[in-house]
């Protein structure tokens, strides 16, 4: 329940607007102001709130506690004078928009804009998806650490090597071995493409959908080469058990794989 403060009734004017307080100083037209003197405000205000004085809109520039006698506002050039006793009202149009759609201000300390809420961004870039800043939203990188070698050769030490000199990348130590990468599909996403880059662009790539609770590779869901072109794998939605296995038939100890990418949608 909102109570009376400084003898001001919250709802008092013919437009049924909510009155926060009244001016206690005069401000001439043509004046640039960054704060306004008021009777003690009825409610606490937050940075970004919109208020109206005699049809002129002001944006609150800093939080103001309840009963504050000064409100900081973003710098504004007055188009007409405002005087002692004028009501300070909530911008009803802005209030309606924010109630319905919430396109500004903060929630739980996180800023809200038309297409973002804190680190959550909508339709970026124009895909209709939600993304979280700091999290790869539309792809997963396949890094050298994600690769193993299969068991097509006797034990060799080391079975897999990462070149860190002039020629970088991961490569096998036996020509009969292939590189195997296993990559999770993030929750709530759908894997659609796999891309692999390597020093030799003609090596075959095979993609399989596998499960952590079942044996066997099954059939391929996509094939291509190490030339950096996207390999279509259909639409593989994340589940509680599935993941992708990517097999690269390098066939030579000098063929290095730099890494890859899995394209995601939501």
C-alpha positions in Angstrom: 0.0 0.0 0.0 1.3 3.5 -0.9 0.9 6.1 1.8 0.7 9.8 1.7 4.1 11.6 1.9 4.4 15.4 2.5 0.6 15.6 2.1 0.7 14.5 -1.5 -2.0 12.0 -2.6 -0.6 9.4 -5.1 -3.5 9.6 -7.6 -4.7 13.2 -7.9 -5.0 14.5 -11.4 -7.8 14.2 -14.0 -5.6 11.7 -16.1 -5.4 9.3 -13.2 -1.6 9.7 -13.3 0.5 8.6 -10.4 2.1 11.6 -8.7 5.5 11.1 -7.1 5.9 14.6 -5.7 6.0 18.2 -6.5 8.7 20.7 -7.6 10.2 22.9 -4.9 12.2 25.1 -7.4 11.6 27.0 -10.6 13.5 26.2 -13.8 13.3 28.5 -16.8 12.9 27.4 -20.4 16.2 27.1 -22.3 17.9 25.9 -19.1 19.9 22.6 -19.2 19.3 20.7 -16.0 20.7 17.5 -14.5 18.7 17.4 -11.2 15.4 18.7 -9.9 14.4 19.7 -6.4 11.2 18.0 -5.2 9.2 17.3 -2.1 10.0 13.9 -0.6 9.3 11.3 -3.3 6.5 8.8 -2.6 8.5 5.8 -3.9 12.1 4.9 -4.5 13.3 5.6 -8.1 15.8 3.7 -10.1 18.3 4.9 -12.7 16.5 4.9 -16.1 13.0 5.4 -14.8 10.9 7.8 -16.9 9.0 10.7 -15.3 6.8 13.6 -16.7 6.6 17.2 -15.6 4.1 19.3 -17.5 4.3 17.0 -20.5 8.1 17.1 -20.6 9.8 13.7 -20.2 12.9 13.2 -17.9 15.0 10.1 -17.4 16.2 9.5 -13.9 20.0 9.5 -13.9 20.6 7.8 -10.5 18.8 5.8 -7.9 16.8 7.9 -5.4 15.5 6.6 -2.1 12.0 7.1 -1.0 11.4 10.6 0.4 14.3 12.0 -1.6 14.2 15.8 -2.1 16.4 15.8 -5.2 16.2 13.6 -8.3 19.2 13.3 -10.6 18.1 13.3 -14.3 19.9 12.8 -17.6 20.9 16.2 -19.0 18.0 17.8 -20.7 17.3 21.3 -22.3 13.9 22.5 -21.1 11.6 23.5 -23.9 9.3 25.4 -21.5 9.6 26.5 -17.9 8.6 24.2 -15.0 7.7 25.8 -11.7 7.3 25.3 -8.0 4.3 23.1 -7.2 4.2 21.3 -10.6 3.5 17.6 -10.2 6.1 15.0 -11.0 4.3 12.0 -12.5 5.1 8.5 -13.8 5.2 8.4 -17.6 2.1 6.3 -18.1 2.9 5.3 -21.7 6.4 4.1 -20.6 4.9 2.3 -17.6 2.5 0.4 -19.8 5.2 -0.6 -22.3 7.6 -1.8 -19.5 4.8 -3.7 -17.8 3.9 -5.5 -21.0 7.3 -5.9 -22.7 10.1 -4.8 -20.4 12.6 -3.2 -22.8 14.6 -1.1 -20.4 15.7 -0.8 -16.8 17.0 -3.7 -14.7 15.9 -7.0 -13.2 17.9 -8.4 -10.3 20.7 -5.9 -11.2 20.8 -7.1 -14.8 20.2 -4.5 -17.5 17.2 -5.0 -19.8 17.2 -3.7 -23.4 14.8 -4.5 -26.3 16.7 -7.6 -27.3 18.9 -8.5 -24.3 18.6 -9.3 -20.6 22.0 -9.1 -18.9 24.2 -11.6 -20.8 21.2 -13.1 -22.6 20.7 -11.8 -26.2 17.8 -12.5 -28.5 18.0 -12.8 -32.3 21.7 -12.5 -32.7 22.6 -12.3 -35.4 19.1 -12.3 -36.8 18.6 -16.1 -36.3 15.7 -16.0 -33.9 17.9 -17.7 -31.3 18.7 -16.9 -27.8 22.4 -16.7 -26.9 24.4 -16.1 -23.8 27.4 -13.7 -24.0 30.5 -15.6 -23.0 29.1 -19.0 -24.2 29.5 -20.2 -27.8 25.8 -20.0 -28.8 25.9 -21.3 -32.4 28.9 -23.5 -32.6 31.2 -25.8 -30.6 35.0 -25.7 -31.4 36.7 -29.0 -31.9 40.2 -28.6 -30.4 43.3 -30.7 -30.7 42.7 -32.0 -27.2 39.4 -33.6 -28.3 41.2 -36.1 -30.6 42.2 -39.7 -29.9 43.6 -42.3 -32.2 41.8 -45.5 -33.0 43.1 -49.1 -32.4 44.1 -49.9 -35.9 47.8 -50.2 -35.0 49.9 -51.8 -32.3 50.6 -49.7 -29.3 52.9 -46.8 -30.2 54.4 -44.3 -27.8 53.3 -41.6 -28.2 50.3 -42.7 -30.3 49.2 -39.1 -31.0 51.4 -36.0 -31.3 50.7 -32.2 -31.4 53.2 -30.3 -33.5 54.1 -27.0 -31.8 56.8 -25.8 -34.2 56.6 -24.4 -37.7 53.9 -26.9 -38.6 51.3 -27.1 -35.9 48.4 -29.5 -35.5 47.7 -33.0 -34.2 48.8 -36.0 -36.2 49.2 -39.8 -35.8 52.4 -41.8 -35.5 51.3 -44.8 -37.6 49.8 -44.6 -41.1 47.2 -47.2 -40.3 45.6 -45.1 -37.5 42.8 -42.5 -37.8 42.0 -39.6 -35.7 38.8 -39.7 -33.6 37.1 -36.7 -32.0 34.2 -37.0 -29.6 32.1 -33.9 -28.9 29.1 -33.2 -26.8 26.0 -31.5 -28.3 25.1 -28.7 -25.8 21.7 -29.0 -24.1 18.9 -27.3 -25.9 20.7 -27.2 -29.3 20.6 -29.1 -32.6 23.8 -30.0 -34.4 23.5 -29.5 -38.1 27.1 -29.3 -39.6 30.6 -30.4 -38.9 33.7 -28.6 -40.4 37.3 -29.8 -40.2 40.5 -28.0 -41.2 43.8 -29.7 -41.8 47.1 -29.4 -43.6 45.9 -31.8 -46.3 42.5 -30.8 -47.6 41.6 -34.2 -49.2 41.4 -36.4 -46.2 38.0 -38.1 -45.6 35.8 -37.2 -42.6 33.1 -39.4 -41.3 30.5 -38.3 -38.7 28.5 -40.6 -36.4 25.9 -40.1 -33.7 26.7 -42.1 -30.7 25.4 -42.6 -27.1 27.1 -42.9 -23.8 24.7 -45.7 -22.8 25.1 -47.9 -25.9 27.7 -49.8 -27.9 28.5 -49.4 -31.6 29.0 -46.6 -34.0 26.1 -47.2 -36.3 26.0 -45.7 -39.8 27.5 -42.3 -40.8 25.3 -39.3 -40.6 27.6 -37.1 -42.7 30.8 -37.4 -44.8 33.2 -34.9 -46.3 36.8 -33.9 -46.3 39.3 -31.8 -44.3 39.0 -28.8 -46.7 37.0 -26.5 -44.3 33.7 -27.0 -46.0 30.6 -27.7 -43.9 29.5 -31.3 -43.8 25.8 -31.6 -43.4 24.7 -34.1 -40.7 20.9 -33.4 -40.7 19.4 -32.2 -37.5 20.8 -34.0 -34.4 19.1 -32.7 -31.3 20.9 -32.9 -28.0 19.6 -35.7 -25.7 20.7 -36.9 -22.3 22.9 -39.5 -23.9 24.0 -38.6 -27.4 27.2 -37.1 -28.7 29.1 -36.9 -32.1 32.1 -38.9 -33.1 34.2 -37.5 -35.9 36.6 -39.8 -37.7 39.4 -38.5 -39.9 41.2 -40.9 -42.2 44.5 -39.0 -42.3 46.6 -42.0 -43.8 49.9 -40.2 -43.3 51.9 -39.2 -40.3 52.6 -35.8 -41.9 48.9 -35.0 -42.2 48.0 -32.6 -39.4 44.6 -31.6 -38.2 44.2 -28.0 -36.8 40.7 -28.4 -35.5 37.1 -28.1 -36.4 33.7 -26.8 -35.6 30.1 -28.1 -35.0 27.4 -25.7 -36.1 24.4 -25.5 -33.8 20.8 -24.1 -33.9 18.3 -23.8 -31.2 
